[in-house]
Amino acid sequence: FFFQAEDGIRDFCLSRGLGDVYKRQVHGDPLNADTWGYLALMCLNDNGRVIQANQALREMFKAGVEQAELLEEIADDLSRLGKSEMAETCYRKLIEMFNTGQVRNSLTERGSIHLKLAKILHAEGRVAEATEEYQEAHRFAASESERDKIRTILETLSSA
């Protein structure tokens, strides 16, 4: 069962699809960061169209990112696809949003963002930067068990 809100068609075969909706929305309101973000997400989930996702992501940043959850989902997809540099940019933007108070009442947890960034940096061999991010992840961890896991990683890094 499929419902396309923009055209009222309840048939998957007859629907134009969400991509068309977002493309039309971008033309109607090119400064809507959410639209650009959802377009980037769709590109990533459509056989990893990273070039198009990157273009949409740039426009999202220009328009002013507001939804932390959306940006985190994009960053997670980029990381999953092995696009570490782009994922790092998104995670750093999220941290900036936390630091400037732009993220309030969000499902996104600050500690988890630092942890995801730390893992990317660690995988790239950027140990000093990773250590700093692991320390921040430890500081903002949501639970004691999470802090214990991060503490173990930090101890491993310091003994290496």
N, C-alpha and C positions, 0 to 999 in steps of 0.2 A: 504494500500500500504506500502510495507516494502522494504528497500534496505539495503543489508548487504555489506558494502564496501569491506570487506576482501575477500568475495567469489563471489561477483558480482551477487548474486542470488536475484531476485526481487520477491520472493515468501516467505511469512512468514513461511509456513510449511516446506520448504526445507532449510531454513537458519539455521545455527548453533547458531546464537544469539551472542549478544555483550559480554556475559560472556566468551565465548570461545575466542573471540578476545582479551579481556584484559588478560586472563590467558596466552595466547600465547605471548602477548606483554611482560608480566612480565618475562617469561622465556627468551625472547630475550634480554631484557634490564631491569634487576632486580633493577637498580638504578633510574628508571624513577618514580619520585614521583607522577606525574599526573596519570599514569596508576594505581598505588596503590590506589590513591584517588578515581578514578572512580570505581575501583573494590570495595572499601569500600562502596561507594554510592549505587552501584548495590546490594550489600549484604543487606544494610539497607532497600532498597526498595523492596527486595524479601522476603516478610514475616518477616522482621526484623531479619535477620540472624546476630545478634549482635556479636557473638563470631568471626565469619569470618571477619566481618567489623572491629572489634578491631585489628585482626591480620594484615589486610591490612593497617589500620591506623598507626599501629606501624612501618610498613615498609615504609609508606609514610613519617613519621617523620624522620626515619633513612636516607632516600634518599634525604631529604631536600625539605620541602614544598615550593612551589613557587606561586601557584595560591590561592590567598586569597578568591576568590569567591567560589572555590571548597571546601576549608576547611570550609567556613561559611555554605555552603549548607549541608555538612556532620554534622557539629555541630547542625544546626537547626533540621535535621532529628533525631539525637540522643536525643535532647531535647524533640522533639515531641514524641519519643518512651519512654520517662521517664528515659533515661540513663544520668542522671545529671552529674555524675562524669566524664564520657567520654566527654560530651558536654562542661563541664567546662574546661577540658584540651585543647580542640580545641579552645575555645574562648580565653583562656589565651595565646595560641600559636599565635593566630591572633593579640592580643594586643602586644605581643613581636615583631611580624613582623612589626607592625606600629612603635613601639618604635625604632627599628633598621633601619628603612627606607626601609624595604623590600617590603612594599606595596606602590606602586605608580600608579597613573592613574587607580585606581580600582573602581569598582562599589560598593565595600564594604565600608561602612561608619564607621569610628572609633567610633562615638557616639553610633551607633546601636549595635555594638559589646559589648561595656561596658554595655549598657542597658540590653541586653540579658543575660549577665553574672550576672548582678545585680539581675535580676528576678529569676535566678536559686538559687543564694545564699540566697535571701530573702525567697524563698519557702522552703529552707532547714533550716530556722531559724538562719542563719548566718548573723545577722542584721548589725553588725559592718562592715563586709566585703562588704555586700550589699550596705551599705551607701556610702562607698568609691567608689564603682563602679557606683552608681547613681550619685555621684558628678562628676566623670569623664564623664559619659554619658551627664550630663548637660553641662559640659565644651565643649564637642565636638558635641553637638546636631546640627543637620542640619537646624533646623528652630526654630523660636521663639515659635511657638505653641508646639513643642516637648520639648523645655526648660521649658515651663509653666507646662506641664504634669509632667515632672521629678521633678520640684520644688515642686509641690503638694505632690508627693510621699515622697520627702525628709522632708517636713514639717510634714507629717503624722508620719514618722519614728521618728522624733525628739520629737514629743509630746507623743509618746507611752511609 
